[in-house]
Amino acid sequence: MPIDTSNLSNEAYEAVLIEAEKLTHDLTLHFGLLSHRAKDEADYLNKAKILAGQIKTLDEYEAEDYLFGCKVSLTKLHATLDKIISNIDRVIQIPEKKRYYEFGR
């Protein structure tokens, strides 16, 4: 059964969605929708890491199209995606039992 972003731990939510939102809500939408294709938080984090890597391959025009016409510098986009990947690696190191789930699991 797919999960929703409310099923993510605070650590995972902040690592991916809050970080994406710092750049643009349009990027956050893609990472938010990804949760509906994940079976659990570990799967979501794995898929989010893959998505971040895929987005990094886009050129300036493809990135603008992907972000619904939102123009962002590739440098800022790549820095945000690198930070998301780094954040995911940090969250993965935290045992699930020690993560905080605001809305339960």
N, C-alpha and C positions, 0 to 999 in steps of 0.2 A: 504494500500500500504506500503510495507517495506521501511525502511529508509536506508541511507548509513552513514558511519562515518562522512562524510562532513556535514550531517544534525544535528550533535550533537553540543551543545553549547561548547564553549571553556572550560567551567568548567567541563562538563561531559567528554569531550575528555581527558583532563589532568588527571582527577580523575581515569579514567580506563586505557585508552590506553597508555598514557605517563608513568603512574606508572608501568604497565605491561612491557613496553619496557625497563625500568631500569633493569629488571631481564634478560629477553631474548625476542628476536623478536618472537620466537615460541609461547610464551604465548600471545603476542600481537595479533598474527594471529587469535587465537581462539576468543578473545574478539572483534576483528574487524569483523569477519564473523558473529558474533552474531547479529550485527546491521541489517543484512538482514532478520532476523526473528522477528524484532521488528516493531511495528506499529508507535511508536513515542518515544521521548526521555525518558519519564517516564517508558514506557514498556521496553526499552533498559536497563535502570538503574536497574529495577527490575530483568530482566533476567541476567544481569551481576552479580548482587549480588548472585543470585541462583547458577550461574555457578561457582563463586569463592568458594562458600560453597561445591559444588560437587567436585571440584578439590582438596580441602583440605582433602577429604576422600581417595584419591589415596595413595597407598604405593609408595616406592621409584622406583620400577620397572614400575608400571603403570604410574607414573608421567613422567618417562623418555620416555616411549612409547607415551604418550599423547603429549609430547613436541618434537616429531619427532626425538627422539634419543639424545636430549640435556640433559646432566646430570646437574642437579642443586641440591643443598642440600635441603632437605625437610624443614629445618629450615628457609632458605632464601625464599623458595617458599611460605611457610605458612605466613611469615612476610609480603611478598608482597601482598598476597591475603587478609590478615587482613587490610593492608593499603588501598587496593582498596575498601574493604567493608566500612571502616571508611570514605574514601573520598566520596563514594556514599551517605552515610548518611548525609555528610556535604552538598553535592550538592542538595539533595532533600529538604534541608531547605531553599534554595535560590528560591524565586519565579521565575517561568519561564520568566516572563517579565523583570526580572533584570539580567538574564543570557545573555552573549554575544554570538551571533550567527554570526560567521565570514562570512559564506556563505548563510545566511538567513535560514528560516525554511521551 
